[in-house]
Amino acid sequence: MDNFTIFCYLISSVCFIMALRGLSSPDSAQRGLAFGIGGMVVAILTTLGMSVVQDYFTIILGIAIGGIIGGIIAQKIEMTALPQLVAAFHSLVGLAAVFVAIAAFNSPESYNIGTSGHIHGGSLLELALGLAIGAVTFTGSIIAFGKLQGLISGKPVTFSGQHRINALLGVTLVLLIAMFCVSQSPFLFVCIIALSLALGILLIIPIGGADMPVIVSMLNSYSGWAAAGIGFTLQNTLLIITGALVGASGAILSYIMCKGMNRSFFNVILGGFGGEQSSAAHADMGDRQVKIGSADDAAFILKNASSVIIIPGYGMAVAQAQHALREMADILKKEGVQVRYAIHPVAGRMPGHMNVLLAEANVPYDDVLELEDINRDFGQTDVAFVIGANDITNPSAKTDQTSPIYGMPVLDVEKARTVLFVKRSLGSGYAGIDNPLFFYDNTMMLLDDAKKMTEGIIKALEA
């Protein structure tokens, strides 16, 4: 690799680092995206200009086909489907790593890593690790996609001795990789692929629906490490750097998410959490009564409040109610009401899901606050307006030690003077857990589609 190529790859790497830095804040997200696009353009053009590239037609054809498919998907995808789209794209990264590993093993001369049966020891280890991580990422992401899309039940799939089997398969995979690096056996190569594919499935199926945001983040990390491993095989410094950036940032985000859900980081990596939710807890509500209100009732309460905190959740995303919600907030602000938004780190089905939706509706960034910044304010708030969020407001996480979400930090909405809870029904949330908040004396349930109810409140406020 000549000095010019190394220099261009260095520029791309710096752009990717600046992209991550920019994406850390809504104010700089567009600038970060521009850095990411610029870095990728430089990377592609530099790679195409390398002397080892011989078949431009096939490469350009592949870019064109992939670009067209990606463009069509980006145009048609709904915001609510972003989590499963991210999971699907992660699977493609893993699959690409598997294909590159297969190609390198079958034709090592093309990759300058040795000859058939005499591949360099270091290259064998790099190839095997990239292959294993890529295969785990591929099948794990497919399962995550199926759960998020509703093709597979969001409930944990568990069986007796599951953790022991996963641990045994993990140890076996390590041994197979070690034996492969010594023998270079094609049979062991195939065994590594098969075992890794199976392990990817077994790691994700015990994960419950409420934990899927962490899994999407973790799979992102896996895909980065798979790319980095293959980068060593291809002797491509940019792929190594980029893969390491994605892997490390995904792991850090997963750690932050785990803290937000009171989960063990190592259990996430090993696929060991979520299984305990196979029998979701259901609170004994007895004969308690629920207070059900209308859009007019909600409008009267909101208009006479001095402070309102809005808690958005996946129900808002499904109903595409973010634009109506912003309109409602604007009306209340004109009436002198202080309006803010409280975001739980795992609201929705992927990290930052609610932030993206609110940004799409042009909600001011200064009005959007994270859990740790706003939770203490609920006790001095007149109205907590919960729209489509269930598990992240469930007080069972603080009071019921038998609950699967016990210990998970939740938004203290019950401390507000009045809780307006917009939901289609009194059914449980995505985690399958009943919410006793529905029956609190200061809670009024607004049972309807989130967008329809919010539009009804807007009409009542304007009247």
N, C-alpha and C positions, 0 to 999 in steps of 0.2 A: 504494500500500500504506500503510494508516494506521499510526499509532504503536503502537496496541495489537497489531496483527498482527506488527509488527516486534519488539515486546517478547516476544511469545509464541514467535516463531521464535528469538529469542536464548536463551530458556530451553531450547528444544529442542536448540539447538546445544551449550549448556553440558552438557546431559544426555548427548549423544552423546560429547562429549569425556571426560566422567567414565566413560562406559561403556567406552571404549577403555582408559582408565587402569585401571579395575577388571579388565578382561579380561587385563591383562598379568601377573596373578598368580593361581594357583589359589585362594589364600586369599580374594581379593576378587572372584572371578569372578561369584558370585551377585549381589553388590551391583552390579557393573558391568552385569550383565544387567538388573537392575531399573531402573537408570538408562536403559538403552537402550529398554526397553519404555515407560517413562514419557515419555521424549522423543518417541517415535513417536506415542503417544496424544495428547500436546499438539499435535504437528505436524498430525495428521489433523484433530482437532477445530478447530484454528485455520484450516486450509485450507477446511474445510466452512463455516466462518462468514464467509468472504470474500464480498463483494458480487458478485464475478464468477461465482460458482457459480450455475447456473440449473437444472440437471437433477439433483436429489438422488436420484431413483429409480434412474437409470442408475449413479450413483456407488455408492450403497449396494448395488445388485445386484452390481456388480463386486467390491466388498469382500467380500460374502457368498460369492460363488462362489470367489474366490481364497482366502478364509479357510478354507472347507470343504475345498477341495483340499489346501491346505497342512497343515491339521490331520490329514487322513487320511494324507498322506505322512509326517508327523512321527511318527504312531503306528505305522506299519507299517515304516518304514525300519530296516534293521539298522545297527549301528554300523560294520560293515565297509564299508557302502555310502555313508558320509558324504562321502568325496571326490568320487564321481561326482554325488552330490546337490548339493554345493556348485557343481560345474562346471555342472550343469544350471540352477541358479538364476542363475548368472552370465550364462548365455545369455539368460535372460528379461530381465535388466536391459538387456543390449545390444539386444535386440529392442524393448523399450519405448522406448529412445532413438531407434531407427530410426523407429518409428511416430510419435513426437512430432515428429520432424524432418519427416516426410512431411506430417503434418497442418499444421504451421506453414508449410511451403512452399506448400501448396495453399490455405491460408486465413490469410494473414498478418494480416488485419484483426482476427481473433479474438485474436491474441496481441500486438496493438499494436506490430508491428514493421514496419509499412508496408502497402502494397497490392500486389496481384499485379503482378509485373514491376517494382515499385519498392520492394523490401524494403531497409531500411537496411543499409549496408555492413557495419557491425559485427555486426548480427544475422545476416547471410548467413555470415560467417566462423564465428561461434559455432555456427550451425545445421549448417554443413558439417562442422566438426570433431566435433561430437557425433554426427552421422550416421556419419562414417567410423569413429570409435572404437567406436561401438555395433555397427556391422556386423562389424567385425573381432572384437569380443568375442563376438558371437553365434555365428558359424561356428567360431571358435577354441574356444569352450567346448563346442560340440557335438562337435568332434573329440576334445577332452580327455575328455568324458563317454564317448564310444565306446571310447576306449582303456582307460579305467579300468573300464568295465563289461564289457570283453572283446568288444564288438561289432566293434571294430577291433583289428588286431594292435598289441600294445604295442611292436613293433620299429619303429625309425625307417624312414620311407619317404623314400628319397632318389633323386635322379636327377642326371645331369650338368648342371652349370651352375645348380644350384638357387639358390645364394646370389646369383648375378648376376641371375637372374630376379626374386627377391624384392626385390633392391635396385632393379631397373628399375621394378617395379610400385610400389614406395614412392615413387620420384621422380615417376612418372606420376600417382600419386594426389595428390601435393602440387600438381603443375601443374594438374590438373583442378579442384582446390579453388580455386586462384588464378583460373583462367579462369571458374569458376562465379560467384565473387564479383563479377566484372566484368560478365558477360553475363546472369546469372540464368537460364541456359538450362535448361529441363526435361530436355533430352537429357543435358546434362552432369550434372544431378542424378541421373539414372538410372545414368549411367556410374560416378559415385562410389559408389553403392550396390553395383553389380555388382562393381567392382574391389575394394572393401573386403571384401565377402563372400568373394571368391576369395583375397585376401591373408590373411584369418583362417585359412583352411584350410591354405594353403601355409606359414604361420608355425609351425603346430603339428604337422603330419604328420612333420617330420623329428626330432621330439623323442622320445627313447627312454624306455622305461618307468621307468628309475631316476631320471629327471629330472622326472617328473610332479608331485611335490610343489611344485617351484619354479614350474611352469607354473600350477598351481591358484592359487598365491599371486599370480602375475603377472596372471592373468586377473581376479582380484579387484581389482587396481589398475586395470586397463583399464576395468572396469565402473564404478568410481568416477569416473574422468575422463570417461567417456561421460555419466554423470549430471550432472556439473558443467557440461559443455558445454551440455546441454539446459536446465540451470537458468538459464543466461544467456539462452537463447531464450525461456524462459517468464518471465523476469524474476522468478525466485523465489530469494530470498537463501538460504533454508534448503536448497534442493536444491543450490545452489552450494557451500555450506559442507559439507554432508553428503557430497557427491560428492568434494570435495577431501580430506576426512578419510579416506574409504575409499581414494581413489587414493593419497594420500601414505603411509598406514599399510601398504597392500598393497605399495607400492614398497619401503618400508623393510624389511618382512618378507622380500620377495624378495631384497633385498641381503644380509640376514642368512643366508638359505638358500643363496645363491650362495657366500658365504664358507664355509659348512658343507660345501659340495660342491666347493670349489675351482673354481667356474665363473666365467665372465666375465659381469658384470651386463648389459653392453651386448649380449652375444650372446643373453642371455635375451630382452631387449626386442625384438631383431630376429629372433628365432626361428632363430638361427644355430647353436645348440649342440645336441648330441644326434645330429646326422647322422653324426658320426664314429663312432658306435656301431653302424653298420649291419652291421658284421661283428664281433660281440662276440668278445673274446679268450677262448680256451679254454686253460687251462694244461695242460702236458704232464705228466700224473700218472704215466705209465709203469706200473710194476708195484707201485707203493706200496700198502701195505695199510692198510685202515681198521679201527679198533677199534669194534666195535658192542656196545652194552650193553643192559641191560634196566632196567625201573623199579626192580627190587630193587637192582641195582648202583648206580643213581643215588641211591637213598634211603640206602644205606650210606655213600656218599661224602659226601653232603650232611650227614648226621647227625654225621659225624666231623669236619666242617669248623668252623673258628672264624669265618670270614667268607665270605659269598656275595654276588656281584653278579649280578643278573638283568638280562639284555638282551632286552627284548621287541621283536618285529617284526611284520610284516604276517601272518605265519603264525599268531601268537597271536590276531590280530584275526579271521582267517577261521574259526578253530576256536572262537572265543568262550571262550578259556581264561583270561581275566583273573581271573575269580572263583575258579577252582581254583588259580591261581597265588598269589593272595593267601592262600588257605587254607593252601597249602604253606608260604608264608613265615611265617605265624602259628605253625605247628607248629615250624618251625626256630627262631623267636625264643624260644619256650618252652623249647627245648633249650639256649638261651644262644648261639645263632648270630647274628652280626651280618648282617642282610640289607638290601641296598640295591638300587636300580634305576638302571640307566644308560640314558639316553635320548639317542639320536642326533637331531640337528635334522631329518633327513629320514627317520626311521623311519616306516614306513607309507606312505601315499600322499597325505598332506596335512600341512601344518604342525600339530604338536600332536596328531596322531592317537593316539599311544601315551599321551600325558598324559590325553586324554579317556577312553580305555578303562580306565586304571588308576584314575582318579577315580571312574568308574562302579562299580568294584569296591571303593571305599572304601580304597584304598591311601593311607597317610599321606603328605601332601605332603613332609614332611621326609625321607622315604626315597627320593624321586625326584630324581635329580641329572642335570644336563646333562653332555655329553661333556667340556667343558673343566674341569668340577669334579671328575670322578671318574676320568678316563683315567689319571692318574698312580698311582691306587691299585691297578690290576690286578696290578702286580708284587708286592704284598704281600697278595694275595687267594688264598684256598685254592681256591675254585670260582667259575668264570664260567659261569652257567647261561644259555645262549643259547636262546631259544624263538621260533622262526619268523623270526629275523633272519639275513639272509645277506650282502647286499652291504655293509652297514654294519660288518661284522666281518671283511671280506675283507682279509687282509694284502697282497694283490697291489697294493692302492692305495698301498702304501709301497715295494714291492720291484720291481714289474714295470712298466717304463716303456712297454710296449706295451699295457698294460691300459687300457680306456676310462675306468676310474675312478682312474687313477694321479693322485696328488696330492690326492685327496679325503680329508679327515680321517676316520679310522675309529676305532672303539673297539678298544683294544689288548688284546683278550680273550686272545690267545695268550700273554700274559705271566703269566696266572694259573697256579697249580700244576696245576690240572685244568680242562679245558673240557668241560662237558656240553652237547652240541649237539642240541636237539630239532628234528627236521625230518622231513617225510614221506619224503624220498628223498635220494639224493646228487646230485640234479639241480641245475642252476644256479638262481640267484635271478631276481628280476624283471628285472634288467639283462642276463640271459643270459650271465653270467660264472661260470666254475667257481671254487670256493673251495678253495684248497690247505689251509686250516685243517682241513678234514675229515680230513686225513692226517697231522696233526701227532702226535707221540708222546704229548703230554699231552691229546689230544682223544678223547673217547668219544662216538660218535654214538648218539643215541636215536631210531631211525627209526620214527615213528608220528605219528598225529594229535596236535597239541599238547595239546588238552584231555584226550584219552584217556591220553596218557603222563603228564601231570601228575596226573591222578586216580589212576593206578597208583602213582606215587611217594608220594602222600598215604596210600594204603592200606598201602604198605610201611612208611612212617614210623610210622603208628599201630600197626602190628603189632609 
